[in-house]
Structure formats: C-alpha cells, structure tokens
Amino acid sequence: VQLQASGGGLVQPGGSVRLSCAASGGIFSTYTVGWFRQAPGKEREFVAAISGSGDKVYYGDVMRGRFTISRDNAKNMVFLPMKSLRPEDTAVYYCAASQNLDPIAAGTGRGDMEYWGKGTLVTVSS
C-alpha cells in the first residue's frame, strides 16, 4: 500500500485546513488508516484513526472535538479536516495504514502501522 498525504500549508491561528491521504495498492477497505504528527524536536504523536469500513474512529485527546477523520473507500481517500488550529498544532502530519487493525490499538500503540506515507507540513502562525 502506498500512501500520500497532502493539504498542508500555512494557516493562521483559529483557522482550518483539510488534510487528505491518497492510497493505492491493496484492498483499501480492509485497512485502518491513521493520522500521526511530529512537531520539531518532539516525538511522533497520534492524531486519529478510522477503521476500514469507516464505522469506528478514535482520536488523540488534544484533537478531540477539533479534528474529524473520515474516508471515501470508492476513492481510496482518507480526510482530516482540522479547525480551531493553534500554533502548537504545527507539525508534519503523516498518514499510515494497517490491515484490520483496531483504531484504538493504532492510537494507543498496541498495534503497529504497516505502511507510512510522506508527510505534509502544517504551519499555524500569524
């Protein structure tokens, strides 16, 4: 499975942006897809994950209520609209996938993501 994240850029505090993850290869609907981020000088952090069918989602604590993960299996895409952005949301955002992994396991580290895409940088600054 190949993954490519896009949609990042410069956003003002309080603004919004929608990240997209395009996938190719494999049976996309069997893969849980997660978003992770890494800020400069910090460890990678879990953002959100969605099951293959889209019926189960899980969010990291700091994102809950501001980010909404969704997917379109017909287009092999996963989306992450982000709102009320803060400077501390500045990071490289990565999408990752793993077959039949529970989103909670993806978010709590109890399961490893098999495939990773190149990230997209989101900079929140005035």
C-alpha positions in Angstrom: 0.0 0.0 0.0 1.3 3.4 -1.0 0.1 6.5 0.9 0.5 10.2 0.1 -0.6 12.9 2.4 -1.5 16.4 1.1 -3.3 19.6 2.1 -0.8 21.2 4.4 0.3 24.8 4.4 0.4 28.0 6.3 -2.7 28.6 8.4 -3.5 31.4 10.8 -4.4 30.6 14.4 -8.0 29.8 14.6 -8.1 28.8 11.0 -8.9 25.5 9.3 -7.3 23.1 6.9 -8.3 19.7 5.4 -5.6 17.1 5.0 -6.1 14.3 2.5 -4.4 10.9 2.3 -4.5 9.1 -1.0 -3.9 5.3 -1.1 -3.0 2.9 -3.8 -2.5 -0.8 -3.9 -4.2 -3.4 -1.6 -7.8 -3.6 -0.8 -8.3 -0.2 0.8 -11.4 -1.0 2.7 -9.6 -3.6 4.8 -7.1 -1.1 6.1 -7.4 1.1 9.2 -5.8 4.4 8.4 -4.4 6.7 11.0 -3.0 10.2 11.1 0.1 11.0 13.2 2.0 14.2 13.6 5.5 15.2 14.6 6.4 18.7 15.7 10.0 19.9 15.6 12.0 18.4 18.4 9.1 16.3 19.7 8.1 12.7 19.4 5.6 11.5 17.0 2.0 11.8 18.3 -1.2 10.0 17.4 -3.9 12.2 15.9 -6.8 10.0 14.8 -7.6 6.7 13.2 -10.5 5.2 11.2 -11.4 1.6 10.6 -11.5 0.1 7.1 -15.3 0.3 6.8 -15.4 3.7 8.5 -17.6 2.6 11.3 -15.1 3.1 14.1 -12.9 6.1 14.8 -10.6 7.0 17.6 -8.9 10.4 18.4 -6.0 11.6 20.4 -7.0 13.7 23.4 -5.8 17.0 22.2 -7.5 16.7 18.9 -10.9 15.5 20.0 -13.6 18.0 19.0 -11.4 19.9 16.6 -10.4 17.3 14.1 -12.8 14.9 12.3 -11.5 11.9 10.4 -13.5 10.3 7.5 -12.9 8.2 4.5 -14.2 7.5 1.0 -13.4 4.0 0.0 -14.6 4.4 -3.5 -11.9 7.0 -4.0 -9.2 5.4 -1.7 -9.0 8.5 0.3 -9.0 9.5 4.0 -9.6 13.0 5.1 -8.8 15.0 8.2 -10.5 18.4 8.4 -8.9 20.4 11.2 -10.4 23.5 12.8 -9.6 26.0 15.5 -5.9 25.4 14.8 -3.3 26.5 17.3 0.4 27.2 16.9 1.0 24.0 18.8 -0.7 22.1 16.0 2.3 23.0 13.8 3.8 19.7 12.7 4.4 17.3 9.8 1.3 15.2 9.5 1.6 11.6 8.3 -1.0 9.1 7.3 -0.4 5.4 7.9 -2.3 2.2 7.3 -2.5 -1.3 8.7 -4.7 -4.1 7.7 -7.6 -5.0 10.0 -6.1 -3.1 13.0 -8.5 -1.7 15.5 -8.3 2.1 15.6 -7.9 2.1 19.3 -4.9 -0.2 19.0 -3.4 2.2 16.5 -3.9 5.1 18.8 -2.7 3.5 22.0 0.4 1.9 20.5 -0.8 -1.6 21.0 -0.7 -2.2 17.2 1.9 -1.1 14.7 1.1 0.7 11.4 2.4 -1.3 8.5 2.7 1.4 5.9 3.6 5.1 6.1 3.4 7.9 3.6 5.4 11.0 3.3 4.1 13.8 5.5 2.6 17.1 4.8 3.6 20.2 6.8 1.0 22.3 8.6 2.3 25.6 10.0 0.0 27.5 12.2 1.3 31.1 12.5 0.2 34.6 12.2 
